[in-house]
Amino acid sequence: MEKRGGFLKLVESVLRLSGGQMEAISLSGHCGLSRPTVVTYLGGLEVTFTGLDALAV
């Protein structure tokens, strides 16, 4: 992954939100990533977690 540090900050930020709403533009500034990169990473996380949820059922 090209922007590993930013990705890890993004994951940490998402976990800290605890079910709250998030804005990609706010997360991008905090993580040092562009908004499109944040959206892409969040999409990947969503697919990954959805797949894990499906396996657990």
N, C-alpha and C positions, 0 to 999 in steps of 0.2 A: 504494500500500500504506500503510495507516494507521500501522502500527508498524514502519517501515522499519529504524530503529536496532536494535530487538530482533530483527528478522528477520536482519539482517546478523550480529549476535552469534551467533545460533542457527546459521547456516550455518558461520561460523568454528569454532564449538565442535564441530559435527558433523564437519567436515573434520579437526580435530585429533585426534579419537578414533581415526582410523586403523583402522577395522574393529572397534573395541571395542564393548562393549555400552553403551547409554545409558539413562538414566531420564528421562522427560519432566519429572518434578517437579524433578530436579536442574537440568536445562537451563532450566526456567522461572525458577528463582531467579537463575541466572547471567545470563539474558538480559533479565530484567525483564518477562517475559510470563506470562500465565496458563497453566496446564497445558493447558486445552482449545485455546488458541491455538497452543501448541507442537505439539500433536498434529495440528492442522489444517495447520500449515506443513510439518511433516514428511511428512504425506500428500501435499501438493502437490509437495514435492521428490521423493518416491518416484515419483509419476506422471511428473514431468518427466524424471527420470533413466532411468526404465524406457522412456519413449518415445525418448530419445536412444540408449539401448542397442539398441533394436529397429531404429532407422534405420542404425546402424553395422554391423549384421550383413548 
